Amino acid sequence: MNALESPSRLAPQLAAIREQFPILAQTVHGKPLVYLDNAATTQKPLAVLEAMRAFEVRDYANVHRGVHVLSQRATDAFEAAREKVAAFVHARSAGEIVFVRGATEAINLVAQSFARARLQPGDEVLVTAMEHHADIVPWQMVCDASGARLRVAPIRDDGALDLQALPELLAPRTRMVAVTHVSNVLGTVNDVASVAQLAHARGVPVLVDGAQAVAHLPVDVQALGVLWGRAELLAGMPPYQGGGDMIRSVSFERTTYADPPARFEAGTPHITGAVGLAAAIDFVQGLGWDAIAQHERALLELAQNALVRIPGLRIYGTVPDKIGVVSFNIDGLHAHDLGTIADAEGVAIRAGHHCAMPLMQRYGVAAMARASLGLYNGEDDIDALVRAGRKAQAMFAA
């Protein structure tokens, strides 16, 4: 497939891409579906759906513990997915990849298994003002349990992390830094390599919430220098959950645990999901990062330039280099009303606090509307979003 060009010249490629996402072909309230809620969840292409279905139809069984053919096939597919993920993020080995339900469980695992035992009264955990609740609440929980305290690195009005404030905030009692790679609300791409360099110079480990980054830009966990489940750190962590497949031996007197990553994958994993993830990686790499990034940048510029022409509309997060997320409000109109009006036009956007209540407080609002772009979105989708915004503004201005 050729590299994606600007949206105005994308029609042939975009049509072919959209055909790979059957969910987009439907109508909502009699209007063509415009899906702009990609920061919450993205849609699956046929390659992923078919890979998952083929696995379920032919190979599905539990992994690691069976000697029969189906279990062996399932195990091979599951571990092949682990190898593919490791290569995708440039981990040193597949043994550094732990499959969990999602980023929320991953952060809780690190907070409870790695950080909690290392925290003492008076210690500090540093987060940023733009974090998702999943990168705030787990740290509050371990701080409450240990007597440590949570500190917050500020952001500027444009949504950029205030890097100049970090050296002072990295105090002698700082034991952990947690930072999002990309804000799910503002689209800000944080310089996590610089954050990690500052923290590591003081011997402080770093957790990066990469949930919003990995679908939009290439990630090299070794080049970033961040804490990425390095094998030696995983080996020193106790298990987060107990159950099958995370043990070496069990008796009523004593249990010994398996080596990572199995130590952190208790019970039956989401095997089909791992197979689908491997197919999704192939799909994204087939398009190419440069092509995806160029397409999303062009759409983002188009969306922001058109939305700011709507009277009373304010965009939150205006740093130049950001991913395709536009969070905004219109004067006199609640974000939920805006989301409802957009839905009536077939446009699926997010409305609310986006699991980032402290960030809403930072900007003095209760909620925001958010349109988040994906590789299957095009100019027509942006036009529909702008029409919905203008309709909402006109209805409440009348």
N, C-alpha and C positions, 0 to 999 in steps of 0.2 A: 504494500500500500504506500502511495506517495505521501510525503510529508504534508501535513495539514498547512494550508495557507490561511490568509485572512478570511474571516467569515463571509465576506462578500464574494469570495471566489471558491467557497468550499462545497457548493451544492452537490457535485457528483460524489465526493468522498463522504460528506455528511449523510447523505441519503443511504449510502451503503452501510455506514456505521449504525445508523438508527434502526435499520432493518435487523440488526443483531440484537436489538432490545425489544422483544415483542410487547412488553407492557406499555411501551410508549405509543402503540398504535390505537389505543382506545380513546373514547370520548368521555368527558366528565361534564355533567349538566348540559349535555348537548354541544359541548365545545371540545376541540382537540386537546388532549392532555398536554400540558406544559409542565414538566417536572423540574422544579428548581429547589429541591430540598435535599441536595446531595450531601451536604455537610452532616445531615442526620443519618442518612443511609443512601447508598447508590444502588442503581438497578443492575441486574445480572444479565450479561450477554448470553446468547444461545450457547456459546462454547462452554460457559460455566454450567449452565443448566443441563446441557447434554452430558457433560462429564460427570456431574453429580447423579443424574438419572442412570447413566450407564453403570456407575459404581454400585448404586442401590439395586439395580436389576440383576447384575451378574456377580458382583464380588463382595457384597456387604456381609461382614461378620465382625466380631470383636477382634481387637488387635493384640499382639504380643503373647497372648496366653494360650493360643490354640495350635495344635499340630496338624489340623485338617487343612485342605487346600484353600478353602475360602478365607480362613483366618490368615493364612500365609499371604494370599493375594492382598487382603485388606491391610496387613502390616506393611507389605512392600509399598503400597500406594500411600499410606500414611507417612512412612519414613521418607519416601521420595518427595512428598510435599514439604517435609521439614528441610530436606537438602535444598529444595528450590527456594524456600524462604530465606535460608541462610545465604545463598548466593545473591538473592535479590537485595538484601540489605548489607551485604558484604561482611557478614559475621565471620569470625575465624573458623568456626566449625558448626556443624549441625547440632552438636551437643549444647550449644549456647542458645538454642531456640526452644522455648517452652510454649506449647499450645495451651491457650486459655480461652475462656468464653469471649473475651474482648479486652480492650484497654483498661476498663474499670477493674476487672479481676486482676489484671497484671499489676496495676498500681497497688491494689490492696495486698497482693502477695508480697511485693517488695516492702511495703510499709510494715506489715506484720512480721514477716519472716526475716528481713534484713535489718530494718531500722529500729524496730521496737526494743530489741535486746540491747541495742547500742545507745539508747537514749537514757539520760539521767536527769533528775530535777535541775533546772537551770539551763539545760541544753536548748538549742534552737534548730528549727527546721525552716528554711527559707523557700517561699513560693512567690509567684508573681501575681499582680492584680488582675491578670487576664485569664487565670486558670479556670478550666471546667471544674464543676463540683467534684468530679472523679479524681481531680488532682488537688483538692482542698480537704474534703471530708476525711479520707483515710489518714491524712497527716494530723488532722485535729484529733482523731481517735487515738493515735499512738501518743500524741502529746498529752492528752488527758490521762492516759494510762501510765505515763512515765513521769509526769511533772515537767516535761519540756514545754516550750512555747513556740507558737507559730509567728513568724515574721513575714512581712509582705514587701516585695520589691515594687516600686511604683511604675506607672506607665505615663507617657506624655499624652497630651490631648489628641494627637494624631493617631494614637494607638501603638506607638513604638515603646518597647521596653527601655527604661531609663538605665542604660548600662553604666553611666557615671555614678549612679547611686550604689552599685553592687559592691565595690570594694569596702565601703564602710559597713554595709549590711552583712558582709561575710566576716562575722565576729569570731573571736577565739572559741566561743561555745557553739558555733554552727556545726551541726553534725550531718546535715543533708540539705541538698538543693533540689527542688522539683520545678521544672519549667516546661511549658508546652512548646513544641517546635513551631506549630502554626495555631493561631487563635481560631477557634471555631466560630467566633462572633465577628471579629475584626478582619480576619484574613492575614494578619500580621505574621510574617515569617521571622522568627527570632534567630539571632546569631548565637545558636546554642554552642557552637564551637568556642566562641569567646567566653561564654558563660562557664563552660566546662574548664577552659584553661584557667580562668580566675579561681574557680573552686578547687581544682586539682592542685594548684600551686599552694593551697592551704591545707591539702590533704582531705578535702571534703568531697564525698561521692555525689554524683548527679544522676537524677532520674529525669529522662525526657519523655513526655507524653507525645508520642509520634502519631497518634490516631489520625489527625487531619493532614499530616504531611505526606504520608507514604503513598497516597493516591494521586498526588499532584506534582511531586518532584523526586528526583533520585535521592536515595538515602544511603550513605556509607557510614555505618555506625563506628567503624574504626577511625575513619578520617575525622569524624565529628569529635572523637575523643570522649564520648559520653559513656556513662555506665550502661552497658547493654548486656546484662546477664553474663559477664565474663565468667568463664568456666571456673576460675579459682574462687570467685565470689559466690557463685552458685553452690560450689562444693562445701562452703562453710555455712550455708543457710539451712535451718531446719525446715521441714515440710510445712506447707501452709494448710493442707488438708490431709486427712488420713483415709485410707481405703485400699482398694485393690490396685495392683500394678505399680504402686509407689514404694513397695517394700522389697527387702531382700529375704528376710525371714520373720515369722511371727510366732510367738508363744504367749501364754498368759503371763509369763514373767517378764518378757522383753521382746521388743521389736527392733529390728535393724532396717535401715532405709536404703532404697536403691540410690544409685548415683544420679545426678541431674542428667538430662531433664526429666526422667521418669519420676524422680522424687516429688516433682511439683505437678504431676498429671494424674492425680488420684481418680480412680473409677473409669468408666467408659467415656472416652473423649468424643468430641464432635468429629467423627472420622470423615463423614461426607463433606463437612465444611472444609476440612483440610484439603480434600481432593478438589473441591471447588476453588479454594484459594490458589492452588497450584495452577489451575486452568486460567484463573483471573490474571495471574502474573504473566502467563504466556500471552494473553490477550493484550495487556497493557504494553508489554515489551514489543509486541508485534507492530503496534502503532508508533512507538518511539517516544521517548520523553520530550525531545525537542518539539516534536509535532504537537503533542498534547499541551505543553506549556505555551507554545505560540498561539494555539487556538484559544485557550482559556484566557490568556492575556488580552487578546483582541476582543473577545466577548466582554470581559470585565470593563475594558475601556469604553466599549459601546454602551454597556448598561449604565455605568456611572455618569457618562456624559449626557445620556438621555434623562436619567432620573433626576439629576440636579436641576433640570429645567422645570420640574413640577413645583409650583408655588408652595412654599412652606415645608419642603422636603429636606431633611438633613441626613447625611450619610455619616456613619460612625466607623472610624478606621480609614484614614486617608494616606497612609504611608505609600510611597511610590511602588515599592516591590512587595506585592501581596498576592495571595492566591485568589481564585474567583469566588469571593464571598462579598456580598453587599448587604450590610445591615443598615436599616434606615427607619425613620419615623416621619410622619406628616403632621404638622401642627394641627391640634384639635381633634386628632383621630387616633384612637387606641390601636395598638398593633394588632390585637385580636380582631378588631373590626376590619382592618386592612386585609388581614389574612382571609377573613370570611368573604369579603368582596372579591378578592383575587380568586378564591376557590370557585365562586359562582361563574367566573370567566374561564374556568378550566386550568387555572394557574396554581400549582402547588408550591407554596412557600411556607416558611416556618414563622411563627409568631409567638413571642413569649420571652422568658428570660434566658433561654438557651442553656440551661444548667450553668449559668454564670451570674448569679445574683449579685455578688460583690462587684462585678464589672458594670452591671446595670446601675448600681449605687454610685460607682465612680463617675458615670455620665449623667446621673440625676434623673434617670428614667425608670419606669417599672418594667418596661418590655420594649422589644424592638421587633420589627419585621426583618426577615432575612431571606434573601435569594442567594442560593449557592449553586455554582455552575459545575457541569460535568462535561466530559468529552463528547457526549451525544447532544448537547444543546447547540442551538444555532441562532441566527439573527431573528428568525420568526419568534422564537421563545422570548427574546429580549423585547421585541415589539409588543408581544402579548402582556408581558410584565408591566411595561410602561403604560399601555392602555388601561390596565387594571388600576395602576396607581393614579392615573389621571381621573378615572371614573370615581375612585374613592375620594379624591380631593374635591372633585366637583360636587359630589353628593353631600359632603359635610360642609362645603363652603356656601352652599345654597341657603 
